[in-house]
Amino acid sequence: MNDKLKQILERKGPIKKIGVVGMGYVGIPAAVLFADSQAFDLVYGFQRDSGSSGYKIQMLNDGECPLKGDEPGLEELIKKVVSAGKFRCTPDFSKMSGLDAITLSIQTPFKDPKDLIPDFSALTEGLRNVGANMSEGTLVVLESTVTPGTTGGMARRILEEASGMEAGENFALAHAPERVMSGRLLRNIREHDRIIGGIDEASTDRAVELYSPVLTKGRVIPMSAMAAEVTKTAENTFRDLQIAAANQLALYCEAMGINFYDVRAGIDSLKGEGVTRAILWPGAGVGGHCLTKDTYHLERGVRMNDGKLDHPPGGESLFMAARRINDFMPRHMSKLTVDALAQVGKKPEVSRVAILGWAFLKNSDDARNTPSEIYRDIILNAGAEVKVHDPYVTKYTGVKISHVLDDILDDADVIAICTGHDVYTTLDPEQVKKQMGKDDPVIIDGRNIINADLYINKGFKYKGIGRGDKNEH
Ligand code: SAJ
């Protein structure tokens, strides 16, 4: 173990004062949970006083939650720790001096989703601010999802340059990836196991000391920083892979004229000690800000060690193939649409398509990287007129989204269900057909949420992902 750092930490004593950089949907719950713990005395939330997010500073110091959406218990907890004087939000980075631990929860989006190069600019600015203000013996923790190798590479270099100190000697450095989902922020932090990876043993131990007090059901899982970075990116890569396997099998079932969902029920029935078949669900595509990027972080990380990778020559990575299959699904949706129109003697350029669902996830208003957009662009390029309905999403750059279903169904030739919102499961085929006003309406079920026979018996031309048994009815 690195004795110098160990001695510095022992001299400093237990962690009491904490800083959290980035007051977003990860940083805010993390900061107030630290502040609510008896183990710690004071937490600063650091937030740039920028035009786009500076408003959060006053809101938080007034005990209000600046996050959208319902986060059970969060606003009450903010009020509690602010009034107890245990949490304050500030744009003054000089207050980082003397803190025992500083975590960074800063988004790492892509500059352009097309080239999949992460935009680390906000993270590097945060690291520079921490390096310039932190004291000897501080523990620095990255919570953002990063390309494997970042903590011990770029982050370490920036912190050392800005502080003039040495990681592992004068300060501790670790990665503890966030695993929170909107709507369950506090519960996720308290109950999920926490992956904790230091650049060395002393850093790992110090980070375990920081996170242990906020865990209720969750336990800490210590490992190296690189292993923690790979764990985070790979856990989403594996989910993306599982979804791609379901999508590929659904395409096979369509080609073979069988019902994927019968096959899925059959596969899923195989259970027993150590026997698992985590077969997920096919659909109109994979959106969101996790699964659409974490595979590329993982692949970029292994590319940095390219010389050591043994792999079938010329073979694409299994994980990249999975991304390609998932990103193909909106295209498959458009093929089902064009085929169905042709079967009723119509062409896309003279058709109206009603897209049902813009959010990337059912019963959610989150539309980040929504596959509905890929489908819409393809159908627009085919010449169709497109209208979009979503019960939750209010606005999306460049797309008019209606909350009134009747407006979208009026005179539509096609209904394309892209998001599995519950509200679409109870549509009445007879009423929908009347609203569309067509003798041969088309319905494309991208999320397997309607009863095919009900619509077919009412005169709809039906196509569904995975429904090889019905697509040629
Ligand atoms: N999807 C499918 N088939 C499935 C499951 C999902 O097509 O069987 C699609 C969804 O429609 C959506 C996309 O994949 O478009 C992503 O869905 P998701 O359920 O994975 O939701 P995310 O993207 O919010 O994933 C997050 C991740 N959490 C974090 O990164 C902290 C992921 O690790 C979680 O497993 C996931 O939530 C979850 O299980 O809720």
Residues whose N, C-alpha, C, O or C-beta is under 5 A from the ligand:
A	BS01	SAJ	E178 R179 V180 M181 N236 I243 L280 W281 P282 G283 G285 V286 G287 G288 H289 C290 L291 F360 L361
